[in-house]
Amino acid sequence: MPAVPDFKALANPAIRTLAAYDPGHDIPSLRQRFADAGGLLELGSNENPFGPSPSVLPAVHAELQLLHRYPDPSGMALKREIARLHGIVPERIALGNGSHELLMQLAQVFAGADDEVLLSRYCFAVYPIAAKAVGANLVFVDAYPAGHPMALGHDLDALIAAITPRTKLICFANPNNPTGTWCDSAQLSDFLARVPSDVLVLVDEAYIEYVTDPALTSVLAHGARFPNLIVTRTFSKAYGLAGLRVGYAVADPGLLALMEPIRESFNLNSLALAGARAALADDAHLCSVVAQNAAEREWLTGELRSIGLTVLPSQTNFLLVHFGPETAAIEQALFERGVIVRPMAGYGLEDYLRITVATRPENERLLANLKAVLS
Ligand SMILES: Cc1ncc(COP(=O)(O)O)c(C=O)c1O
């Protein structure tokens, strides 16, 4: 038998110590385990419990006739429709197999060894992975402390103060995952105006469709004013297409042109392209999802607070809830009852659980289980 090489020694040094993205529990096997016990209650991944537009399924089905053909390599039809939605040209759009893919590409193209990537504490877990994978130095900037009106939210002034000549990229989500917190439009435009033009800013708007606070609108409105701004969006949340994997970035065409050579060929499959187009065309469904989420978010927040829990304000489809020192035991007890929520220890928020806002019957089931566990 030939000797097995020391793969770790062979690997790119930046990759050797990298921990993989943690997607949570093994959901397919848990679905089987709890099939006869009322089913699994999946509240751990911020998916859309209302599902996609009813027009998605026939559109995806129609594509099955062409499975032996490669998909549209540029996804131009989808880009045109996204461009129409935002009132921009398709050249300002890049498509990704989920926005996760675009976050990885962005770091790969624009950050390298010796560069600094600025991140807000409690940022989405993919940004540090993307930055570490290319050997960049991560600089974490403290978020607002508990007790502050924007507790755990991004401190944009602190991010500005942390910029150095080595800073290449600043990344944050607005609203943020896992905290659900947000910066309003005035704060964002003031921030963007203060960032030097050779520092790129990624604003990840994965949850923007869920926002109901009129003080926050998409930063896309500022796109032309700030050529260093990249905005990412996803069809995985409000559009209900997490299983199809479709995301996009909006940025200056010159910036996107540099990402194109490392894009995997045909990175969006034909079912994903067709499904996303159908979802995009059904504005009424999106509005209904957003309205139902907003109503359930408010109701669930009130119910959780009424049993003495601290719930962070949220503009997303999930809530960050403080459970204190018993958090891990509570999460485990919910798990044993088939209720999946997301532990936050990996984010340094050991005393919190993140809970997806679901349908009313699902939210009621969560509450009943939670009350039983807490008593
Ligand atoms: C803030 C944020 N950005 C990006 C993503 C990735 O989304 P996608 O499914 O498009 O890869 C997520 C997924 O949870 C997220 O929370």
The ligand as a Gaussian input file, in Angstrom:
#p B3LYP/6-31G(d) Opt

LIG

0 1
 C      -26.987000      36.922000       6.337000
 C      -26.984000      35.771000       5.392000
 N      -26.340000      35.892000       4.241000
 C      -26.303000      34.890000       3.352000
 C      -26.917000      33.691000       3.611000
 C      -26.768000      32.577000       2.636000
 O      -27.866000      32.459000       1.860000
 P      -27.898000      31.543000       0.566000
 O      -28.911000      30.508000       0.856000
 O      -28.303000      32.488000      -0.520000
 O      -26.530000      30.987000       0.330000
 C      -27.608000      33.508000       4.803000
 C      -28.242000      32.226000       5.103000
 O      -28.749000      31.957000       6.148000
 C      -27.635000      34.578000       5.720000
 O      -28.264000      34.464000       6.890000

